[in-house]
Amino acid sequence: MPVLLSLLEALCLLAIGLVCLRTAAGHLTAWSVLAAARRRPDPPRGWPAVSVIKPIRGLDEEAEANLRSFLTLDYPGEREVLFCVEEERDPAVPLIRRLLGAHPEANARLLVRERGHPGTLGKIHNMMVGVEASLHPVLVFSDADVRAGAGYLQDLVRPLADPRMGLAFGAPVIAGAKTAAAALLALAVNDAVLLVAPAAALQRVEGACGASMAIRRETLEAVGGLLPLADRIADDAALGQAVRRAGLQVALTPSPVRIIQRRLSLRAWWSLMHRWFVTVRRLFPTLYACYPLAEFGPLWALLYAAARAGRGADAAVWLLPAAMVALAAASMAVASLRFARTPEVLRWLWLLPALDLLRAAVWVAAYLSAEVAWRGRRLRVLRGGLAVPVEP
């Protein structure tokens, strides 16, 4: 028993050390990578013409404001916006038509086309429809729930002026949380830049975050287009990997991609996190298995303190979990203020210990079931991110 406790304590200390190292490396590299990204020059030959492709299914929270933000973009170059829906009866269709009527000056269209192949995921189908109908040499894929702000397109397009860059994306952030579950989502997402920045600093980003991505049409065609991704639940990761295999780099943009999520139920939070965790497990099984070693710092510290206390250690050992909670809170506060620009998240920092417990539970649950919910559909995620519909 003493040997097992010693091994447990060693594992806890290893995990705590890795969490501290990851946090420090994330902040240091994020600072330098984002600063360098902000210094990128504008395209020397002027801003390229851009086709913004928005795959849509259903109505997200504040859908009208989200979609309108793409009809009033401040992009200095030529642009078009394509709203892509797979069913005429989709509740988003009347809203889109009304917005198009209210903004006749916007170069925007609604495309409604049913899926021709049942194995194609709805989002990928809509993206393919948008690419086929688009007119311009630069393509931007933007999720339906994204809120475009000032400089949105410029930040995405600017990296592509460098011929070495094949794909650009922005790290997503959740803004406007007013309920505990929405805040848990923001706390889980808004420091994602700290995970991406070290790879970006080494120019080794192997995937992308699909909330907003920009790619040259010629690059997309060179990697085989979207058809190879038709049945992949993580089109963003697969596209980023294809770009890397083609010898090009993936760029992180300096500004966050804002997703407004003011209210959310805990059940919806669990469903969303479970889908993400299952996807990562199927894409990167080894990395996923090691995930807890670089996360859950307060939990590892609590486990270590309990083990030490059980062997008669001084009560001061309980300061370690408190210190790890403080580190997590400080890290999230800096990420929220300096990158995510979501100061409202600060009032929810007290939820961080609960977030660790819940994420640990989701991590286990992703091993128990690979069936996920996505936009009203049930899918089973197979190895490599292949998604197959689950029959009702």
N, C-alpha and C positions, 0 to 999 in steps of 0.2 A: 504493500500500500504506500509506504513512503516513497518508493521509486516511482510509482504512478503519479503521485502528487508532484514530485520533482519534475517529471516530464511535462505534466500539465502546466506547471508554473513556467517552465522554459518555453513552452508553446505560447503561452499568454504574453510573455515578455517579447518573444519574437514578433508576434502580431502587433503588439503595441509599438514596437520599434518601426515596423513596416508602415503602420498608420501614420506615425510622426514623419517618417521619411517621405511618404507619398504626399502628405499635406504640404510639407516644406517645398518639395520639388514642384508640386502643382502650382503653388503661389509664385515661386520664383520664375518658373518658365512661362506662366500665364502673363506675368508682368512684362517680360521681355518680348514674348511672341506677339502679344496684342499691341505693344508699343511699336514694334516693327511693322505690323499690319497697318497701323494708322499712318505710317510714313510712306505707304505705297503710293507711287505717283498715279495721276489720272492717265487713262490710255493716251499714248502720244498721238494717235491718229484720230482722236475724237471718240466719243462714246458710241459703241456699236448698237445697232438695232437689236432689240430684245423681245422675245416672245415669252410672256409669263403664263405658265400652264398651271391651273388650279384644279386638281381632282376633287370632286365634291360628292358627298353622300350625306343627306340629312342636314339638319340645322344644328350648328354648334352654339354654345353660349355667346351671345352678342354677335350673332352671325351677320346681321345687317351692317354693323360698324366694321367688322372684319373685312367683308367683301367690298364695302364702299372705299376702304382705305386703299384698295388696289385700283380704283377708278380715279383716284386723285393723287397718284404717285408724282413725285417731284423730279423724276428722271429727266435729264437734259437731252437725251437722245430719243430716237424713234422707238416706240414700244407698242405692243398689243397685249391684251389680256384675254385669255381663253378660259372660260368657266366650263368644265367638262363634267357632265352628269350622265349616268348610264340609264336612267329611267325618266320618262316624261312625268310620272307621278311623284317623283322625288319632291318633298316639301320645299327644297331649296329653289326649285325652278321658278315658282311665282315671284319669290323674292328677287332672284337674279334679274328676271325680266323687268320688274319694277325699277330696280336700280339702274339697269341699262337705259330705261326710258328717262330716268331722272338725270342721267349723265350722257347725253348724246355726243358730247365733245370727246368722251373717252373712246379710244380705239379698242373696243371690247366686244366679244361675241360669246354667246351661249351655244355649246355643242352638246346635243343629246344623242347618244348612240348606245344601243344595247350591246352587251358582250356577245361576240361571235363564237367564243370558245369557252365552255363552262369551266375549264381549269384555270382560266386567267382570273387573278384577283381583281376586284373592282377598282381599286386605286390604280393598279398598273394599267388596266384597260383604259381608264380615263386619261392617264398620262400618255399612252400610245395614241389615243385619238387626238390629243392636243398636239403631239409632235407631228402627226400626219397633216394636221390642218394649219400648223404654224408657218410663218413666212420668213422669220428672221434668223440670222446666223448664230445668235446666242440664245440658249434656252434656260429659263428659270423655272424649276418645279417648286411650288409653294403649297403647303398643306392648307386645307380650308379654314383652319382655326387660327391662322397666323394674322397678326395685326401689323400692317406695314407702317413704318414711321418715316421720318425725314432721312433721306440718304439710303433707304433700304436697298434699292436696286444698285446704286453706285457701289455700296460695300460688297455686294455679291459679284458684280461684274468686274470690278477693278483688278482682282488677282489674275483674271484670264488674259490681261494684256501681256503677261509673262508667258511666253510659249512653253515654258517648262511646266506650267500649271495646267492640269486637265480638268479639275473639278474644284469648286469653292463652296463652302457651306458655313452657316452660322450656328453657333451653339444655342439651343433653345432655352428659354427661361419662361417660367410661369408667373404671371403678374396678376395683381388684384385680388389675392385670396381673402375671402371673408368668412370662410368656415374652416374648421379644424382639418377636415379631409383635404380641402383645396390647399391649405397651408402645408400639409404633409407632402402633397405632390410638389409644391414649390421647393420645399426643403430637400426633396429627393432629386430634383432636376437642376436647380439653379447654380449648383457648383460643378456642373458637368464639364465646364471649361477646364477645371483643375485636372481632370482625367485625360483630356485631349491635348492640353498644352505641352506636356513633356514629349509626346510623339511628334507634335508639330515643330517643336524646337529642334528635333533630330531629323525633320523632314521625312518622318516615317508613319504618317497618318495612313492607315490601311482601309478605313471606311469613311463614313460621313453620317451626319445627322440629317434625316430627310425632311425636316420641317421646311427648310429652304435650301436649295442647291442650284448652282449655276454651272453650265457646261456648254462648250462650243458644239454646234451641230456636227461639225466634222469629227470631233472627238467621240461623240456619242455613236456616230456611224462606224468609226474605226474600231470601237470595242464591241460591235455587234448589235447596237441599238437596245431597245427595252424588251424585245421579245424573249431573250434568255432569262429575263427576270419575271416573266409573266406569272409564275407560280411561286415566287419567293416572297415571304412575308417581310423580309428586311431588304427592300429594294435599294435603300440608301447604302447599306454596308456592301451589298453585292456590286453596286455601281462603282463605289469607291475602290473596291478590290480590282475590278476590271480596269479602271483607269491606272492603277498602280502597275498591273501586269503589262500595260501598254507602255510603261516606262515614263509615265507622267506623275506629277505630284498632286497631292490634295491639299488645298489651302483652307485655313481657318480664318474667317473674316473677323474684324475687330469689334463689331457690334452684335449684341444678342438678337436672336429672333424671338419676338414677344408673342406669347400665347396667353390670351386672357382666360383665366379660369377662376371665377369668383366663388362659385359654389360647386361642391362635389360631395357625394355620399361616400362613406367608408367602403361600401360594397363596390362602387365604381372605381375607387382608388385601388382596391385590391385587384380587380379585374385588369386594370391598366398595367399595374406593376407586374402582375403575373404574366401577362403577355410579353412584356419587355424581358423579364427574367428568362422565360422559356425560350424566347428568340435568341438571347445571348448564349444560353446553355447549348442550343442546337448548333449555333454558329462557331462558338469557341469553347468546347467542352473542358479543355484543360484550364484555360483562363477562368472559366466560371467556377470550377472546383476550387481554385485558389482564391476566389473573390473574398471570402470572409477574412483571409489573412491580412488584407490591406484595408478592410473596412471594420465597422463595429468596434472602434476603439474603446468607448465606454464599457461595452459588454465584456471585452477581453480584460479590461482593468478590474471590472467588478468580479469576474471569475477568479482572477489572480488574487484579489484582496480576500475573497472568501476562502480560497485554498490556504493562503498564508495565515489568516485568522484561525482556521481550523487546526493549524499547527502551533498555535500560541503566539502569533506575531503581535506586535504592539498595535494599538488602535490606530496609530498614524497611517497604517497601510491603507485605510479607507480614504485617505486623501488622494490616492492615485485615481480612482474612478472620478472623483470630483474634478481633478485636473484634466482628465481626458474629456469630460463633458465641457469644461471651459474651453479647451482647445477646439473642439468641434463647433462650439458656439462662435468663437472668435473667427474661425475659418469661414463659417457660413456668413457671418456679418460682413467680413471683408469682401467675399464673393458677391454678396447681395448689393453692396454699395458701390464697389469698384467696377464690377462687370455687369451683373444682371440688372442693376439700377432699379431694384425693387425694395426700397426701404421699408415697405409695409410688412415684409417678411420678418423684420427684426422683432416684432411683437409676438411672433410665434416660435421663437428660438427655444422656449421651454419644452416644445414638443420633440426636440431632437432625441432624447432617450427613448421615447415611444417609437420614433421612426426607426431606430436601430432594431428594436424588438420586432417590429412589424416586417422590416426588410429581411431579417433573419428568418422569420416564418415564411415569407414569400420565397426566399432562396431554397428552403426545404421543399415547399409546395411545388416548385418548378420541376423537381425530380419525381414527384408523385403523379403529376398529370401534365401532359403536353397539349392538352386541349385548351384553346383560348377563345375569347370573344373579341371580335373586331367589327365595329360599325354594324352591329346587329346580326352578324354571322358567326357561326361556330366553325373553328378550324382546328385541325390537328397539325402541329408543327413537327416535321421530321428532320433528320440530320441534314445539316447544310442549309437549314432555313426553308426547305420545301414545305409548303402549306397545302393541305388537302381539305376540302369541305367535309364537315361532319353531318351525316344524314340525320334529319330530325326523327 
